Each structure stands twice: as C-alpha cells, then as structure tokens.
C-alpha cells in the first residue's frame, strides 16, 4: 500500500470533485468524464463561440480520451465525435462531475 503517494493525491482529487467544485476541462485526466457548466474565454469571445460551435455547451458530457506525450494537445469525446484542443482552449471550459 502506498501511503502519501500517488494514491493519496488521487483520493484527494476525487474528494474535491465529489463536492461539485467546478474544474477546468484542462485539469481532467484521460478516462474522466465531466459535464460542461459554462464556457468562458476572458478577452477572447471568438474562442468561447468556437468552443460552443464544437459542442461544448452547458449540460454536455465530455470525456477525456487521450493526451499527447507532452500533455498538449488533448483529445476529448463530445457528443458523437472527438475534438483535439490545446490546454489553453480547454481551460476555458468549466465542468463538474458527471451525475450518475
């Protein structure tokens, strides 16, 4: 058993998520699913509009599919297709834990 290592960090992250605190899409790890709450791009309304056009709208469930070796870009499954976003773009999408 690994005490204080990666398992403890994972448990802490899961506890924070279960409280319903909004998280940026960029902070999710591959395999995680979340529901979009809002899309905010401070100073870049075109980015927010484009993300909305790609399907990142409130209430939509998004899954992190895979990450590039250097953590950027990331592939997300939204609706019936996959979209590749840079971390800066994904940081504009605020999510909460998927309701089971």
Number of C-alpha atoms within 10 A of each C-alpha: 5 7 8 8 9 10 12 12 12 11 11 12 11 12 12 14 17 12 10 13 12 18 19 20 27 22 12 15 15 14 10 13 21 23 22 24 20 19 24 17 17 9 8 10 12 10 16 21 15 12 20 15 10 14 18 24 20 15 14 16 21 22 21 22 18 17 16 9 8 7 12 15 18 21 18 22 17 18 14 6 9 15 14 17 17 13 16 13 20 22 18 20 25 22 29 22 21 18 9 3
